[in-house]
């Protein structure tokens, strides 16, 4: 699904490349970001935040693999078959579940590449 007003929330289906991991997320694409930590820099993913209540894992819970590093607070989830990381999960500052989805894994997602902000995860 695409929307002309990227500040308005829309529901998207997302997956890894082979389709073994699939999810649905409701989010706005007005604030995509990239992180410069050692993992995100290598992935070169464009990401968007999603509240835990706006994320549903549809397929792949039994095959999903997780990588944690540094403070071990973020679960970087990836498909063991194709290697794609469609989302990561953690908690916000108040302890609420949150997800960060790889925008490139969302079907039909359109975002303004000039709106990408940069997060300094390397010094986090």
N, CA, C and O atoms as a Tinker XYZ file with bonds, in Angstrom:
   496  protein
     1  N      0.843000   -1.176000    0.000000    73     2
     2  CA     0.000000    0.000000    0.000000    64     1     3
     3  C      0.883000    1.232000    0.000000    63     2     4     5
     4  O      1.913000    1.255000    0.673000    81     3
     5  N      0.504000    2.230000   -0.726000    73     3     6
     6  CA     1.239000    3.485000   -0.724000    64     5     7
     7  C      0.291000    4.592000   -0.313000    63     6     8     9
     8  O     -0.929000    4.451000   -0.401000    81     7
     9  N      0.854000    5.669000    0.129000    73     7    10
    10  CA     0.058000    6.814000    0.525000    64     9    11
    11  C      0.765000    8.074000    0.037000    63    10    12    13
    12  O      1.995000    8.117000   -0.003000    81    11
    13  N      0.007000    9.087000   -0.330000    73    11    14
    14  CA     0.634000   10.315000   -0.791000    64    13    15
    15  C      1.062000   11.178000    0.385000    63    14    16    17
    16  O      2.003000   11.962000    0.263000    81    15
    17  N      0.385000   11.048000    1.525000    73    15    18
    18  CA     0.761000   11.785000    2.725000    64    17    19
    19  C      1.542000   10.833000    3.628000    63    18    20    21
    20  O      0.952000   10.019000    4.338000    81    19
    21  N      2.852000   10.937000    3.599000    73    19    22
    22  CA     3.699000    9.997000    4.318000    64    21    23
    23  C      3.629000   10.163000    5.832000    63    22    24    25
    24  O      4.131000    9.306000    6.560000    81    23
    25  N      3.008000   11.264000    6.339000    73    23    26
    26  CA     2.860000   11.437000    7.774000    64    25    27
    27  C      1.641000   10.686000    8.290000    63    26    28    29
    28  O      1.455000   10.560000    9.500000    81    27
    29  N      0.820000   10.191000    7.390000    73    27    30
    30  CA    -0.363000    9.423000    7.762000    64    29    31
    31  C      0.024000    7.952000    7.861000    63    30    32    33
    32  O      0.732000    7.431000    7.000000    81    31
    33  N     -0.447000    7.280000    8.924000    73    31    34
    34  CA    -0.140000    5.866000    9.088000    64    33    35
    35  C     -0.859000    5.035000    8.041000    63    34    36    37
    36  O     -1.998000    5.320000    7.670000    81    35
    37  N     -0.174000    4.004000    7.573000    73    35    38
    38  CA    -0.747000    3.045000    6.638000    64    37    39
    39  C     -0.277000    1.656000    7.053000    63    38    40    41
    40  O      0.739000    1.517000    7.736000    81    39
    41  N     -1.005000    0.646000    6.646000    73    39    42
    42  CA    -0.651000   -0.731000    6.953000    64    41    43
    43  C      0.114000   -1.329000    5.781000    63    42    44    45
    44  O     -0.303000   -1.211000    4.629000    81    43
    45  N      1.227000   -1.966000    6.083000    73    43    46
    46  CA     2.081000   -2.580000    5.074000    64    45    47
    47  C      2.336000   -4.034000    5.430000    63    46    48    49
    48  O      2.390000   -4.397000    6.605000    81    47
    49  N      2.489000   -4.847000    4.425000    73    47    50
    50  CA     2.963000   -6.220000    4.602000    64    49    51
    51  C      4.455000   -6.182000    4.296000    63    50    52    53
    52  O      4.893000   -5.469000    3.394000    81    51
    53  N      5.222000   -6.944000    5.043000    73    51    54
    54  CA     6.662000   -6.984000    4.818000    64    53    55
    55  C      7.171000   -8.404000    4.949000    63    54    56    57
    56  O      6.509000   -9.266000    5.525000    81    55
    57  N      8.364000   -8.638000    4.402000    73    55    58
    58  CA     8.944000   -9.975000    4.490000    64    57    59
    59  C     10.435000   -9.922000    4.203000    63    58    60    61
    60  O     10.979000   -8.917000    3.746000    81    59
    61  N     11.068000  -11.050000    4.493000    73    59    62
    62  CA    12.447000  -11.240000    4.049000    64    61    63
    63  C     12.388000  -11.560000    2.556000    63    62    64    65
    64  O     11.300000  -11.605000    1.983000    81    63
    65  N     13.514000  -11.780000    1.929000    73    63    66
    66  CA    13.536000  -12.023000    0.481000    64    65    67
    67  C     12.852000  -13.327000    0.084000    63    66    68    69
    68  O     12.132000  -13.361000   -0.914000    81    67
    69  N     13.059000  -14.386000    0.834000    73    67    70
    70  CA    12.485000  -15.681000    0.464000    64    69    71
    71  C     11.050000  -15.857000    0.947000    63    70    72    73
    72  O     10.378000  -16.804000    0.539000    81    71
    73  N     10.570000  -14.967000    1.804000    73    71    74
    74  CA     9.198000  -15.019000    2.283000    64    73    75
    75  C      8.970000  -15.874000    3.512000    63    74    76    77
    76  O      7.835000  -15.979000    3.977000    81    75
    77  N     10.013000  -16.489000    4.054000    73    75    78
    78  CA     9.851000  -17.328000    5.245000    64    77    79
    79  C      9.439000  -16.498000    6.465000    63    78    80    81
    80  O      8.726000  -16.994000    7.337000    81    79
    81  N      9.878000  -15.252000    6.529000    73    79    82
    82  CA     9.510000  -14.325000    7.603000    64    81    83
    83  C      8.580000  -13.287000    6.993000    63    82    84    85
    84  O      8.933000  -12.640000    6.006000    81    83
    85  N      7.400000  -13.124000    7.569000    73    83    86
    86  CA     6.450000  -12.129000    7.066000    64    85    87
    87  C      5.795000  -11.427000    8.242000    63    86    88    89
    88  O      5.595000  -12.021000    9.302000    81    87
    89  N      5.465000  -10.160000    8.048000    73    87    90
    90  CA     4.863000   -9.367000    9.107000    64    89    91
    91  C      3.948000   -8.302000    8.515000    63    90    92    93
    92  O      3.968000   -8.029000    7.314000    81    91
    93  N      3.146000   -7.712000    9.395000    73    91    94
    94  CA     2.309000   -6.565000    9.033000    64    93    95
    95  C      2.655000   -5.458000   10.020000    63    94    96    97
    96  O      2.766000   -5.694000   11.223000    81    95
    97  N      2.822000   -4.252000    9.497000    73    95    98
    98  CA     3.145000   -3.107000   10.348000    64    97    99
    99  C      2.324000   -1.905000    9.906000    63    98   100   101
   100  O      2.131000   -1.669000    8.713000    81    99
   101  N      1.847000   -1.156000   10.882000    73    99   102
   102  CA     1.132000    0.084000   10.608000    64   101   103
   103  C      2.029000    1.220000   11.059000    63   102   104   105
   104  O      2.380000    1.321000   12.235000    81   103
   105  N      2.397000    2.072000   10.115000    73   103   106
   106  CA     3.350000    3.128000   10.416000    64   105   107
   107  C      3.260000    4.249000    9.396000    63   106   108   109
   108  O      2.675000    4.098000    8.324000    81   107
   109  N      3.851000    5.367000    9.757000    73   107   110
   110  CA     4.014000    6.499000    8.839000    64   109   111
   111  C      5.442000    6.443000    8.311000    63   110   112   113
   112  O      6.363000    6.050000    9.026000    81   111
   113  N      5.616000    6.834000    7.073000    73   111   114
   114  CA     6.949000    6.813000    6.467000    64   113   115
   115  C      7.542000    8.214000    6.337000    63   114   116   117
   116  O      8.349000    8.474000    5.444000    81   115
   117  N      7.137000    9.110000    7.234000    73   115   118
   118  CA     7.613000   10.487000    7.163000    64   117   119
   119  C      8.961000   10.686000    7.842000    63   118   120   121
   120  O      9.589000   11.728000    7.657000    81   119
   121  N      9.419000    9.717000    8.621000    73   119   122
   122  CA    10.675000    9.888000    9.353000    64   121   123
   123  C     11.573000    8.660000    9.232000    63   122   124   125
   124  O     11.962000    8.089000   10.251000    81   123
   125  N     11.914000    8.241000    8.014000    73   123   126
   126  CA    12.828000    7.106000    7.883000    64   125   127
   127  C     14.218000    7.497000    8.380000    63   126   128   129
   128  O     14.591000    8.670000    8.346000    81   127
   129  N     14.971000    6.516000    8.837000    73   127   130
   130  CA    16.307000    6.836000    9.337000    64   129   131
   131  C     17.302000    5.738000    9.007000    63   130   132   133
   132  O     16.935000    4.604000    8.699000    81   131
   133  N     18.557000    6.105000    9.081000    73   131   134
   134  CA    19.664000    5.164000    8.954000    64   133   135
   135  C     20.539000    5.329000   10.181000    63   134   136   137
   136  O     20.670000    6.419000   10.737000    81   135
   137  N     21.126000    4.233000   10.584000    73   135   138
   138  CA    21.994000    4.208000   11.763000    64   137   139
   139  C     23.417000    3.880000   11.303000    63   138   140   141
   140  O     23.612000    3.160000   10.324000    81   139
   141  N     24.393000    4.411000   12.013000    73   139   142
   142  CA    25.787000    4.173000   11.640000    64   141   143
   143  C     26.509000    3.199000   12.566000    63   142   144   145
   144  O     27.739000    3.154000   12.579000    81   143
   145  N     25.737000    2.401000   13.358000    73   143   146
   146  CA    26.409000    1.402000   14.184000    64   145   147
   147  C     27.060000    0.363000   13.264000    63   146   148   149
   148  O     26.791000    0.340000   12.063000    81   147
   149  N     27.891000   -0.470000   13.811000    73   147   150
   150  CA    28.640000   -1.417000   12.981000    64   149   151
   151  C     27.727000   -2.353000   12.191000    63   150   152   153
   152  O     28.062000   -2.709000   11.061000    81   151
   153  N     26.611000   -2.754000   12.734000    73   151   154
   154  CA    25.697000   -3.661000   12.020000    64   153   155
   155  C     24.890000   -2.916000   10.962000    63   154   156   157
   156  O     24.866000   -3.318000    9.799000    81   155
   157  N     24.232000   -1.840000   11.361000    73   155   158
   158  CA    23.375000   -1.099000   10.420000    64   157   159
   159  C     24.174000   -0.515000    9.261000    63   158   160   161
   160  O     23.690000   -0.467000    8.130000    81   159
   161  N     25.382000   -0.078000    9.541000    73   159   162
   162  CA    26.231000    0.459000    8.470000    64   161   163
   163  C     26.483000   -0.606000    7.408000    63   162   164   165
   164  O     26.483000   -0.306000    6.214000    81   163
   165  N     26.694000   -1.825000    7.828000    73   163   166
   166  CA    26.930000   -2.911000    6.881000    64   165   167
   167  C     25.648000   -3.306000    6.133000    63   166   168   169
   168  O     25.700000   -3.672000    4.959000    81   167
   169  N     24.510000   -3.229000    6.813000    73   167   170
   170  CA    23.234000   -3.566000    6.168000    64   169   171
   171  C     22.762000   -2.469000    5.220000    63   170   172   173
   172  O     22.091000   -2.755000    4.228000    81   171
   173  N     23.102000   -1.233000    5.513000    73   171   174
   174  CA    22.672000   -0.077000    4.729000    64   173   175
   175  C     21.146000   -0.010000    4.613000    63   174   176   177
   176  O     20.611000    0.405000    3.585000    81   175
   177  N     20.465000   -0.418000    5.667000    73   175   178
   178  CA    19.004000   -0.425000    5.667000    64   177   179
   179  C     18.467000    0.970000    5.965000    63   178   180   181
   180  O     19.096000    1.760000    6.670000    81   179
   181  N     17.294000    1.253000    5.416000    73   179   182
   182  CA    16.524000    2.438000    5.789000    64   181   183
   183  C     15.432000    1.907000    6.703000    63   182   184   185
   184  O     14.742000    0.950000    6.353000    81   183
   185  N     15.269000    2.518000    7.867000    73   183   186
   186  CA    14.388000    1.964000    8.883000    64   185   187
   187  C     13.300000    2.947000    9.293000    63   186   188   189
   188  O     13.399000    4.151000    9.060000    81   187
   189  N     12.264000    2.399000    9.906000    73   187   190
   190  CA    11.181000    3.203000   10.462000    64   189   191
   191  C     10.708000    2.524000   11.740000    63   190   192   193
   192  O     10.658000    1.297000   11.817000    81   191
   193  N     10.362000    3.323000   12.738000    73   191   194
   194  CA     9.908000    2.805000   14.027000    64   193   195
   195  C      8.432000    2.455000   14.002000    63   194   196   197
   196  O      7.627000    3.113000   13.342000    81   195
   197  N      8.095000    1.396000   14.741000    73   195   198
   198  CA     6.718000    0.914000   14.826000    64   197   199
   199  C      6.424000    0.552000   16.279000    63   198   200   201
   200  O      7.200000   -0.167000   16.908000    81   199
   201  N      5.321000    1.039000   16.806000    73   199   202
   202  CA     4.902000    0.663000   18.159000    64   201   203
   203  C      4.589000   -0.823000   18.185000    63   202   204   205
   204  O      4.140000   -1.388000   17.188000    81   203
   205  N      4.824000   -1.449000   19.317000    73   203   206
   206  CA     4.563000   -2.880000   19.445000    64   205   207
   207  C      3.139000   -3.262000   19.079000    63   206   208   209
   208  O      2.910000   -4.324000   18.501000    81   207
   209  N      2.182000   -2.407000   19.411000    73   207   210
   210  CA     0.774000   -2.688000   19.111000    64   209   211
   211  C      0.455000   -2.585000   17.623000    63   210   212   213
   212  O     -0.609000   -3.023000   17.188000    81   211
   213  N      1.368000   -2.009000   16.838000    73   211   214
   214  CA     1.168000   -1.843000   15.393000    64   213   215
   215  C      1.986000   -2.831000   14.567000    63   214   216   217
   216  O      2.165000   -2.641000   13.364000    81   215
   217  N      2.479000   -3.883000   15.213000    73   215   218
   218  CA     3.310000   -4.874000   14.523000    64   217   219
   219  C      2.759000   -6.270000   14.792000    63   218   220   221
   220  O      2.451000   -6.616000   15.933000    81   219
   221  N      2.638000   -7.063000   13.737000    73   219   222
   222  CA     2.200000   -8.452000   13.872000    64   221   223
   223  C      3.104000   -9.337000   13.038000    63   222   224   225
   224  O      3.244000   -9.130000   11.832000    81   223
   225  N      3.713000  -10.314000   13.668000    73   223   226
   226  CA     4.505000  -11.308000   12.943000    64   225   227
   227  C      3.526000  -12.325000   12.364000    63   226   228   229
   228  O      2.824000  -13.003000   13.115000    81   227
   229  N      3.472000  -12.437000   11.058000    73   227   230
   230  CA     2.524000  -13.313000   10.381000    64   229   231
   231  C      3.071000  -14.709000   10.142000    63   230   232   233
   232  O      2.330000  -15.692000   10.170000    81   231
   233  N      4.367000  -14.789000    9.907000    73   231   234
   234  CA     4.964000  -16.071000    9.544000    64   233   235
   235  C      6.440000  -16.053000    9.916000    63   234   236   237
   236  O      7.120000  -15.037000    9.770000    81   235
   237  N      6.925000  -17.195000   10.400000    73   235   238
   238  CA     8.355000  -17.360000   10.608000    64   237   239
   239  C      8.837000  -17.318000   12.042000    63   238   240   241
   240  O     10.044000  -17.359000   12.280000    81   239
   241  N      7.935000  -17.239000   13.007000    73   239   242
   242  CA     8.374000  -17.186000   14.402000    64   241   243
   243  C      9.242000  -18.374000   14.772000    63   242   244   245
   244  O     10.155000  -18.247000   15.588000    81   243
   245  N      8.967000  -19.529000   14.181000    73   243   246
   246  CA     9.704000  -20.743000   14.497000    64   245   247
   247  C     11.068000  -20.832000   13.814000    63   246   248   249
   248  O     11.911000  -21.632000   14.219000    81   247
   249  N     11.291000  -20.020000   12.785000    73   247   250
   250  CA    12.571000  -20.078000   12.075000    64   249   251
   251  C     13.426000  -18.832000   12.269000    63   250   252   253
   252  O     14.612000  -18.843000   11.937000    81   251
   253  N     12.853000  -17.776000   12.792000    73   251   254
   254  CA    13.539000  -16.505000   12.978000    64   253   255
   255  C     14.803000  -16.670000   13.824000    63   254   256   257
   256  O     14.774000  -17.334000   14.860000    81   255
   257  N     15.883000  -16.083000   13.395000    73   255   258
   258  CA    17.133000  -16.090000   14.153000    64   257   259
   259  C     17.385000  -14.673000   14.662000    63   258   260   261
   260  O     16.958000  -13.695000   14.048000    81   259
   261  N     18.074000  -14.579000   15.773000    73   259   262
   262  CA    18.307000  -13.282000   16.406000    64   261   263
   263  C     19.788000  -13.092000   16.682000    63   262   264   265
   264  O     20.487000  -14.010000   17.111000    81   263
   265  N     20.243000  -11.877000   16.426000    73   263   266
   266  CA    21.617000  -11.485000   16.736000    64   265   267
   267  C     21.551000  -10.296000   17.689000    63   266   268   269
   268  O     20.836000   -9.330000   17.424000    81   267
   269  N     22.280000  -10.360000   18.781000    73   267   270
   270  CA    22.362000   -9.251000   19.745000    64   269   271
   271  C     23.831000   -8.891000   19.920000    63   270   272   273
   272  O     24.702000   -9.761000   19.947000    81   271
   273  N     24.087000   -7.606000   20.038000    73   271   274
   274  CA    25.459000   -7.177000   20.278000    64   273   275
   275  C     25.450000   -5.931000   21.152000    63   274   276   277
   276  O     24.381000   -5.430000   21.501000    81   275
   277  N     26.606000   -5.434000   21.504000    73   275   278
   278  CA    26.777000   -4.261000   22.342000    64   277   279
   279  C     26.012000   -4.448000   23.653000    63   278   280   281
   280  O     26.408000   -5.281000   24.468000    81   279
   281  N     24.934000   -3.705000   23.880000    73   279   282
   282  CA    24.198000   -3.791000   25.147000    64   281   283
   283  C     23.204000   -4.953000   25.172000    63   282   284   285
   284  O     22.583000   -5.200000   26.205000    81   283
   285  N     23.046000   -5.654000   24.086000    73   283   286
   286  CA    22.144000   -6.803000   23.959000    64   285   287
   287  C     20.679000   -6.455000   24.196000    63   286   288   289
   288  O     19.883000   -7.339000   24.513000    81   287
   289  N     20.310000   -5.194000   24.049000    73   287   290
   290  CA    18.925000   -4.782000   24.278000    64   289   291
   291  C     18.074000   -4.842000   23.019000    63   290   292   293
   292  O     16.847000   -4.863000   23.116000    81   291
   293  N     18.680000   -4.870000   21.855000    73   291   294
   294  CA    17.937000   -4.921000   20.597000    64   293   295
   295  C     18.124000   -6.297000   19.972000    63   294   296   297
   296  O     19.246000   -6.778000   19.814000    81   295
   297  N     17.009000   -6.918000   19.621000    73   295   298
   298  CA    17.037000   -8.215000   18.932000    64   297   299
   299  C     17.003000   -7.941000   17.439000    63   298   300   301
   300  O     15.969000   -7.550000   16.897000    81   299
   301  N     18.124000   -8.144000   16.779000    73   299   302
   302  CA    18.212000   -7.986000   15.328000    64   301   303
   303  C     17.784000   -9.321000   14.729000    63   302   304   305
   304  O     18.532000  -10.297000   14.777000    81   303
   305  N     16.586000   -9.359000   14.171000    73   303   306
   306  CA    16.002000  -10.606000   13.676000    64   305   307
   307  C     16.261000  -10.780000   12.188000    63   306   308   309
   308  O     16.110000   -9.844000   11.403000    81   307
   309  N     16.651000  -11.985000   11.816000    73   307   310
   310  CA    16.946000  -12.238000   10.415000    64   309   311
   311  C     16.505000  -13.643000   10.031000    63   310   312   313
   312  O     16.305000  -14.510000   10.882000    81   311
   313  N     16.363000  -13.838000    8.740000    73   311   314
   314  CA    15.968000  -15.132000    8.196000    64   313   315
   315  C     17.218000  -15.996000    8.003000    63   314   316   317
   316  O     18.172000  -15.552000    7.364000    81   315
   317  N     17.234000  -17.205000    8.533000    73   315   318
   318  CA    18.404000  -18.063000    8.353000    64   317   319
   319  C     18.545000  -18.592000    6.930000    63   318   320   321
   320  O     19.616000  -19.066000    6.552000    81   319
   321  N     17.484000  -18.516000    6.143000    73   319   322
   322  CA    17.528000  -19.019000    4.767000    64   321   323
   323  C     18.134000  -17.991000    3.818000    63   322   324   325
   324  O     19.100000  -18.294000    3.118000    81   323
   325  N     17.573000  -16.765000    3.786000    73   323   326
   326  CA    18.047000  -15.759000    2.824000    64   325   327
   327  C     18.952000  -14.701000    3.470000    63   326   328   329
   328  O     19.623000  -13.952000    2.759000    81   327
   329  N     18.976000  -14.631000    4.801000    73   327   330
   330  CA    19.881000  -13.723000    5.499000    64   329   331
   331  C     19.375000  -12.301000    5.685000    63   330   332   333
   332  O     20.070000  -11.482000    6.286000    81   331
   333  N     18.187000  -11.988000    5.188000    73   331   334
   334  CA    17.664000  -10.623000    5.280000    64   333   335
   335  C     17.170000  -10.327000    6.690000    63   334   336   337
   336  O     16.557000  -11.181000    7.329000    81   335
   337  N     17.439000   -9.112000    7.175000    73   335   338
   338  CA    16.929000   -8.641000    8.465000    64   337   339
   339  C     15.748000   -7.717000    8.197000    63   338   340   341
   340  O     15.945000   -6.531000    7.933000    81   339
   341  N     14.510000   -8.242000    8.260000    73   339   342
   342  CA    13.353000   -7.401000    7.970000    64   341   343
   343  C     12.946000   -6.491000    9.124000    63   342   344   345
   344  O     12.292000   -5.472000    8.906000    81   343
   345  N     13.325000   -6.850000   10.345000    73   343   346
   346  CA    12.976000   -6.014000   11.495000    64   345   347
   347  C     13.848000   -6.348000   12.691000    63   346   348   349
   348  O     14.472000   -7.407000   12.767000    81   347
   349  N     13.867000   -5.410000   13.616000    73   347   350
   350  CA    14.520000   -5.596000   14.910000    64   349   351
   351  C     13.494000   -5.236000   15.971000    63   350   352   353
   352  O     12.528000   -4.527000   15.690000    81   351
   353  N     13.696000   -5.715000   17.172000    73   351   354
   354  CA    12.748000   -5.396000   18.227000    64   353   355
   355  C     13.466000   -5.075000   19.518000    63   354   356   357
   356  O     14.560000   -5.564000   19.797000    81   355
   357  N     12.805000   -4.230000   20.296000    73   355   358
   358  CA    13.348000   -3.813000   21.573000    64   357   359
   359  C     12.262000   -3.121000   22.373000    63   358   360   361
   360  O     11.092000   -3.496000   22.304000    81   359
   361  N     12.649000   -2.124000   23.120000    73   359   362
   362  CA    11.696000   -1.371000   23.935000    64   361   363
   363  C     12.061000    0.102000   23.879000    63   362   364   365
   364  O     13.229000    0.458000   23.721000    81   363
   365  N     11.047000    0.959000   24.011000    73   363   366
   366  CA    11.313000    2.392000   24.050000    64   365   367
   367  C     11.777000    2.782000   25.456000    63   366   368   369
   368  O     11.935000    1.912000   26.312000    81   367
   369  N     11.990000    4.039000   25.699000    73   367   370
   370  CA    12.521000    4.498000   26.996000    64   369   371
   371  C     11.579000    4.222000   28.163000    63   370   372   373
   372  O     12.005000    4.179000   29.317000    81   371
   373  N     10.288000    4.035000   27.852000    73   371   374
   374  CA     9.299000    3.735000   28.895000    64   373   375
   375  C      9.080000    2.233000   29.071000    63   374   376   377
   376  O      8.240000    1.821000   29.870000    81   375
   377  N      9.825000    1.418000   28.337000    73   375   378
   378  CA     9.717000   -0.025000   28.446000    64   377   379
   379  C      8.659000   -0.652000   27.560000    63   378   380   381
   380  O      8.404000   -1.852000   27.662000    81   379
   381  N      8.036000    0.137000   26.689000    73   379   382
   382  CA     7.024000   -0.386000   25.770000    64   381   383
   383  C      7.685000   -1.085000   24.589000    63   382   384   385
   384  O      8.708000   -0.633000   24.076000    81   383
   385  N      7.090000   -2.185000   24.172000    73   383   386
   386  CA     7.616000   -2.920000   23.012000    64   385   387
   387  C      7.613000   -2.026000   21.783000    63   386   388   389
   388  O      6.657000   -1.290000   21.538000    81   387
   389  N      8.681000   -2.095000   21.021000    73   387   390
   390  CA     8.756000   -1.369000   19.758000    64   389   391
   391  C      9.552000   -2.181000   18.755000    63   390   392   393
   392  O     10.365000   -3.033000   19.113000    81   391
   393  N      9.297000   -1.894000   17.505000    73   391   394
   394  CA     9.974000   -2.560000   16.407000    64   393   395
   395  C     10.583000   -1.499000   15.503000    63   394   396   397
   396  O     10.119000   -0.360000   15.452000    81   395
   397  N     11.599000   -1.885000   14.813000    73   395   398
   398  CA    12.190000   -1.053000   13.771000    64   397   399
   399  C     12.190000   -1.926000   12.531000    63   398   400   401
   400  O     12.847000   -2.966000   12.490000    81   399
   401  N     11.450000   -1.496000   11.524000    73   399   402
   402  CA    11.347000   -2.301000   10.309000    64   401   403
   403  C     12.270000   -1.749000    9.232000    63   402   404   405
   404  O     12.504000   -0.544000    9.139000    81   403
   405  N     12.777000   -2.654000    8.434000    73   403   406
   406  CA    13.582000   -2.300000    7.277000    64   405   407
   407  C     12.595000   -1.881000    6.190000    63   406   408   409
   408  O     11.891000   -2.729000    5.642000    81   407
   409  N     12.531000   -0.602000    5.872000    73   407   410
   410  CA    11.564000   -0.071000    4.915000    64   409   411
   411  C     11.669000   -0.781000    3.568000    63   410   412   413
   412  O     10.669000   -0.932000    2.865000    81   411
   413  N     12.861000   -1.213000    3.210000    73   411   414
   414  CA    13.039000   -1.904000    1.931000    64   413   415
   415  C     12.360000   -3.271000    1.906000    63   414   416   417
   416  O     12.235000   -3.872000    0.839000    81   415
   417  N     11.925000   -3.768000    3.050000    73   415   418
   418  CA    11.219000   -5.055000    3.131000    64   417   419
   419  C      9.701000   -4.883000    3.099000    63   418   420   421
   420  O      8.977000   -5.877000    3.140000    81   419
   421  N      9.204000   -3.654000    3.028000    73   419   422
   422  CA     7.768000   -3.387000    2.998000    64   421   423
   423  C      7.267000   -3.349000    1.562000    63   422   424   425
   424  O      7.832000   -2.649000    0.722000    81   423
   425  N      6.217000   -4.093000    1.281000    73   423   426
   426  CA     5.635000   -4.114000   -0.060000    64   425   427
   427  C      4.949000   -2.777000   -0.353000    63   426   428   429
   428  O      4.109000   -2.325000    0.425000    81   427
   429  N      5.300000   -2.160000   -1.451000    73   427   430
   430  CA     4.646000   -0.934000   -1.891000    64   429   431
   431  C      4.995000    0.318000   -1.116000    63   430   432   433
   432  O      4.359000    1.355000   -1.307000    81   431
   433  N      5.977000    0.249000   -0.255000    73   431   434
   434  CA     6.348000    1.421000    0.541000    64   433   435
   435  C      7.061000    2.456000   -0.324000    63   434   436   437
   436  O      7.959000    2.133000   -1.103000    81   435
   437  N      6.642000    3.693000   -0.167000    73   435   438
   438  CA     7.269000    4.813000   -0.860000    64   437   439
   439  C      7.672000    5.826000    0.203000    63   438   440   441
   440  O      6.867000    6.186000    1.062000    81   439
   441  N      8.903000    6.279000    0.145000    73   439   442
   442  CA     9.368000    7.270000    1.109000    64   441   443
   443  C     10.271000    8.265000    0.406000    63   442   444   445
   444  O     10.820000    7.984000   -0.659000    81   443
   445  N     10.414000    9.414000    1.008000    73   443   446
   446  CA    11.249000   10.477000    0.461000    64   445   447
   447  C     12.688000   10.243000    0.919000    63   446   448   449
   448  O     12.993000   10.374000    2.104000    81   447
   449  N     13.552000    9.905000    0.001000    73   447   450
   450  CA    14.957000    9.648000    0.347000    64   449   451
   451  C     15.633000   10.882000    0.946000    63   450   452   453
   452  O     16.602000   10.755000    1.694000    81   451
   453  N     15.134000   12.059000    0.627000    73   451   454
   454  CA    15.697000   13.289000    1.203000    64   453   455
   455  C     15.259000   13.500000    2.646000    63   454   456   457
   456  O     15.818000   14.349000    3.341000    81   455
   457  N     14.263000   12.738000    3.110000    73   455   458
   458  CA    13.770000   12.876000    4.484000    64   457   459
   459  C     14.514000   11.971000    5.460000    63   458   460   461
   460  O     14.262000   12.032000    6.664000    81   459
   461  N     15.418000   11.141000    4.972000    73   459   462
   462  CA    16.146000   10.215000    5.840000    64   461   463
   463  C     16.999000   10.999000    6.817000    63   462   464   465
   464  O     17.782000   11.865000    6.426000    81   463
   465  N     16.834000   10.683000    8.104000    73   463   466
   466  CA    17.688000   11.263000    9.124000    64   465   467
   467  C     18.735000   10.218000    9.504000    63   466   468   469
   468  O     18.572000    9.032000    9.215000    81   467
   469  N     19.781000   10.654000   10.137000    73   467   470
   470  CA    20.870000    9.764000   10.499000    64   469   471
   471  C     21.007000    9.702000   12.010000    63   470   472   473
   472  O     21.112000   10.723000   12.690000    81   471
   473  N     21.004000    8.469000   12.520000    73   471   474
   474  CA    21.111000    8.213000   13.949000    64   473   475
   475  C     22.529000    7.775000   14.255000    63   474   476   477
   476  O     23.062000    6.885000   13.592000    81   475
   477  N     23.138000    8.384000   15.241000    73   475   478
   478  CA    24.518000    8.064000   15.606000    64   477   479
   479  C     24.551000    6.880000   16.578000    63   478   480   481
   480  O     24.829000    7.046000   17.766000    81   479
   481  N     24.263000    5.682000   16.053000    73   479   482
   482  CA    24.292000    4.481000   16.866000    64   481   483
   483  C     25.708000    4.024000   17.192000    63   482   484   485
   484  O     25.905000    3.235000   18.116000    81   483
   485  N     26.689000    4.508000   16.451000    73   483   486
   486  CA    28.077000    4.112000   16.697000    64   485   487
   487  C     28.543000    4.578000   18.071000    63   486   488   489
   488  O     29.405000    3.943000   18.680000    81   487
   489  N     27.985000    5.675000   18.562000    73   487   490
   490  CA    28.385000    6.202000   19.878000    64   489   491
   491  C     27.327000    5.930000   20.956000    63   490   492   493
   492  O     27.391000    6.485000   22.053000    81   491
   493  N     26.366000    5.079000   20.634000    73   491   494
   494  CA    25.263000    4.805000   21.564000    64   493   495
   495  C     25.698000    3.918000   22.687000    63   494   496
   496  O     24.895000    3.587000   23.559000    81   495
